Amino acid sequence: MIPIHEDEHLLVLEKPSGLLSVPGRGPDKQDCLSKRVQDRYPEALIVHRLDQDTSGLLMMARGLEAQRRLSRLFETRQVHKRYVALVAGHPAQTQAEQASDEDGWRTIDGPILLDWERRPIHIIHPDGKASRSRWRVLQTGEHATLVELEPVTGRTHQLRVHMQSIGHPMLGDSLYAPPEFKALSPRLLLHAQDLAFAHPFTGAEMVFNARVAWTATAPHLPS
């Protein structure tokens, strides 16, 4: 696993869809991004994760002090992440009554709770953890919409659950999309595209992006 950025304190990597961020339970779930990275950088430590089916940018710390400082940036919401996704339907139409800001961003507030009997599925529930996501339309097709997403909080499956909660699940989503929308793609069409933060040791502005060529007009995409 070759980083797209490395320095003495941190690594930035692009995770492919289908690869776990960290080991799972059982011998068949030991291959993961963190292990592949640690084979080359033994001191590398996880700071945050992406869902197995999500692709895109992920950061790892090099050593305990770097992990502590980077974790603090995440805890204080000083790491800025943006995703792109292809969702079913036309959320700008169904959510037209919700006000957007001057840049087209709308907000979803919905507390997220693990549905214990159907785990790992999560649901919107008043007993869940407070969760907020922002979204805006990038491109509209006949049956799908390309959206940009910004998680304000960082709950498990947050973006997937929030878009499903307003009636627009992501294409290829094996957990939250109905069969007809899951079948439109061999993988979940959710990608962590942008990552920005101040370097925890130097203060330098760090900005990374990993673009994908997805469009709303051609939702049948290869993996």
N, C-alpha and C positions, 0 to 999 in steps of 0.2 A: 504494500500500500504506500504509494509515493505521495507526500504532502504537496499541496499547491503553494504552501508557505511554511517555512520553518525558521526559527531562530532559537537562541539558547533557552527561551522560556516557554514557547508554545508552538503548536503545530495546527495548521488548518488543512482539512481534508475534504474530499468530495465523496460521500458515501453512495454507492449504487443502491437502487431499489432491490429489496429481497435479502439484504445483508443485515444481520442484527448489529446493533451498536455495541452491546456487551453480551457475554455468554448467557444463554438461557438454561432452563432445567433439562437435564438429560444429555447423554453423550452426543446426540445428533444436533445439538444446538450450541456447540462449543466454538464453531467457526464464527467469527464476528470481527467487526472493524477494530475494536480495541486490541484483540489478540494479534491480529495481523500487524498493527502498528507497533505493538510491544515487541514483536519479533525483531524489529529493526531498531526501535527506540525503547529499550527496557524500562526507562524511567517515566514513560508517558502514562498519564492518568486521565481518566474520564472527568469531564466537567459538566457536560450536558449530553442528551441523547436525541436521536431521531427514531421514529417508529421504524420497524423493520421494512415496511413497504414504502416508506418515504425516502426519496433520494435528496442529495444536496449537501450543503456545507455544514461541517461539524468541526469543533475545536477540541483539542486535547492539551493538557498542561504537561510541562516537562519538570517534574519534581513537585514535592509537597507544597512549597511556598508559592509556586506558580499556580497550583491548583487552588490554594486558599484564596489568592488574590482574584483569580478568574471567577471562582464561585461567588465571591463577593460582588463582582460586577453583575452577574446574573441575578443575585438576590436583590440588588438595588435597582434592577431594570436599566442598567447602563449598557447592555448589549442589545443592539437593534437588529432584529431579524425580519426578513420578509420572504414570503413564499409565493409561488404561483400554483394554480390548480385549475383543472378543467372540471366544471360542475354541470350537472344536468339542468336544462331549462334556462330561464332568464330571470335571475334574481333582481335585476334593476326594475323589472316590471312588477314582480310580486311584492317588492319592498319599496315601491315608489312613494308610499305615504311616509316612510321613515326619512327624516331629513338627512342630507349629506352635507359635508363641509365643502369648501370651495374647490378642493382637489378631488371630490367625488367619493370620499371615504364615508362609509356607514359603520355603525358599531353593533355588535351582538353581545348582549349581557345575558349569560345563562349559567347558573351554577351546575357543575358537573359532578356526577356521582357514579362510582363503579356499580354496575348492575351485577351483584354478587352471584346470582343464580345463572347469569348468562356471560360471566366474565370470559374474555377481557372486554366485553362491550361496556361502554359508558353511556350515561343518559343525562338529560337535563332534569334536575330534580331540586326542589327547594332545600333539601338537606345536603346538597352537594357543596363543593368548594367554589367560592366566587370566581368567575371566569369571564374574561373579556377578550374579544377579537375585533379587529377592524378589517374591512374588505372594500374593494372597489373593482369595477368592471374594467378590463383591459380590451376585450374584444368579444363581440356577440356573433354567434353563428345561428344556424337554423334550429338546432336542437341542444346546443351546449354553449357555455359562456366561459371564457378565460378570465379568471379573477386573480387579483393580487391580494395577499392576506398578510396581516400583521398581528401576531399574538401578543397581547398586552400582558396577559398572565401566561403560565406555562404548564397547563394541566395535560394529563395523558389523553391523547386523541383529540385535543381541544378543537383544532380547526375542522377536523372531520365531523365531530359531533355538532359543532355550531352551524356549519353549512347544512348538514342534514336537518337540523332543528328548524330552519327556515324553508325547508322543502327543496333543497338543492344539493343532494349528495354528490360526492366526487366520483368521476368515472373510474371504473376499475376497483372500487373500494369493496373488498370482500366482507367487511363487517357492517358497513352502514348504507350501502347502495342496494336498491332492489335489483333482482337478477338482470333485468333488461339494461340497466346502466352499468352494472358490474361487467357485463359481457362486452361493452364497447372498448375495453382496453385490457391487455394481458397483465397490466400492473396498475397500481394506484397512481393516479395522475396528480401527485402532490410533490413539490420540489422546493427545497430550501435554497432560495436563489441569492439572497443578499445577507451579508453579515458585516456589522460595523461596530467598533468599540475602541476605546482608548487603551493603548498598550499598558498592562498593569505595572510595568517596571519603568518604561520610558515616557509614558504619556502620549506617545505618538498616535496619530489617528490611523486606525487600521480599517481598511474597507476592502471587502472581497465580494465578488459576484461570480456565479456559475449559471450562465443562461441556458435555457432550453428552447428548442424550436417548435414548441407546441402552438397550435392555433385552434380557435373555436370552430373553424370551418372544416377541419379534418380531424374529428375526434377519434377515428379508428387508427390508433398509433401503435407502432411496434414497441416492444419492450426495450 
